[in-house]
Amino acid sequence: MRETREERRKNKKGKRSFIAFLIFAFALSIVVNVALSYGGRIETMLVRTGTEEEIIKSRGYIFKDQTVILSPAAGYVYCEVGEEQRVKIGETVMHIHKNQMDASAGSELESIEEKIHELSSDKIKDDVFSNDAAKIEQEILLALKDVPFLGFKNNIRKVSEIKEKVNSLIEGRRIIKGEAQPKDSIKELEELLARKAEIEKAYNIERTAVYAPKAGTFTSRTDGMEEFLSTKKLGEISVDYIKELDKKFEKPITLTKVKESDAVGKIVDNFSWSVAATVPFEQVEDMRVGDRIEFRLLDIGQDTISGTVSQIKQEEKGKAVLVVKSNRYVSNIYSTSRSEIEFIKHHYEGFKIPSESIRIIDGKTGVYIIKNDKARFVPVDILYNSKEWVVVAETLSSGDTTLKLYDELIVNGKEIYNNKVVR
């Protein structure tokens, strides 16, 4: 009996040991499989097109021809034209009021003056048109040609003025064709002049007109940098000159109350302007005067502007001054003197893929993609390479097969080779 019990105890102990062994073996196999699976795991992505830019970042100044307007009297400033609106020489751009004007009276006075100007212009044109409907048609077309540009600038006020002018011309054409009766413009003009005098007397309005000294683009914002940022000063441009500009720079302001001879605005040449900035010479040594280049003025917006390299002045300590000239219209360019700048040396377009996916096999640069569950090596031509991203050409000059849009790219994975089954 004792022997039987001992044998049973040994059998139970043996079974428990065997079960423990099976559990251990099963756990070990799972760990091994997970480890092997992890080691063989690959990361993939779909190939897509993208862009990268080689950029020179700096802060520079905007040089332009600008004529400062000085206030002829002390008082309160009331602009008569919109910001960055093109004006003719001698055109009234603002009034300097001796006293602060009532808002409602000012609005009515402005409306009356616009009507007076319209009626006066119509009277002058009476002899020119000589009841010729064709000439009126021509005048309407001339009036409408600036509407797209003004719409682009969001100059609603000027568009509204053109609308009133065109409506007046259409009314004149209707009168010539006998479709409407002419208004007594002389009487209406007299009534408007009388009402104008009445308002000025009632509100004690005493003001001095300020005229545009030349044709160009009007801005009421000044910063005292106008003399130093004339295009004539580009002949003196240097790293030291830009350092001096940094010391003088102040943000532009718009004055509402002025003393006599204060700067109240300026007229800017709206045909061309230049940007100048200090940059590392090694970044521009491959550039030449006359090269086309694109850039961004980040303090104004993200739009890309095209220009031409007009100067590259190399100086000591590895620095240079890069000057780029442009004639493109950019919103707020006429009232801005300094901006953060991105000069775009090169712009690359192609397939944008992670840098870690690039491999060199048998002296060839390429990547692995998945085709029919197998890894396939395809060569690529690298256009641009950074730490994170690579832009490769969509076609090879050799004519060999390369990446295609939406190929499944192997970004990383261990022991990848051509025709390896990866799925």
Buried (B, 14 or more C-beta within 10 A) or exposed (E): EEEEEEEEEEEEEEEEEEEEEEEEEEEEEEEEEEEEEEEEEBEBEEBEEBEBBEBBEBBBBBBBBBBBBBBBBBBBBBBBBBBBBBBEEEBBBBBBBBEEBBEEBBEBBEEBBBBBEBBEEBEEBEEEBEEEBEBBEEBBEEBEEBBEEBEEBEBEEBBEBBEEBBEBBBBBBBBBEEEEEEEEBEEEBEEBEEBBEEBBEEBEBEBBEBBBBBBBBBBBBBBBBBEBBBBEBBEEBBBEBBEEBEEEBEEBEBBEEBEEEBBBBBBBBBEBBBBBBBBEBEBBEEBEEEBEBBBBBEBBBEEEBEBBBBBBBEEEEEBBBBBBBBEEBBBBBBBBBBBBBBBBBEBBBBBBBBEEBBBEBEEEBBBBBBEEEBBBBBBBBBBBBEEEEBBBBBEBEEEEEBBEEEBEBBBEBEEBEEEBEBE
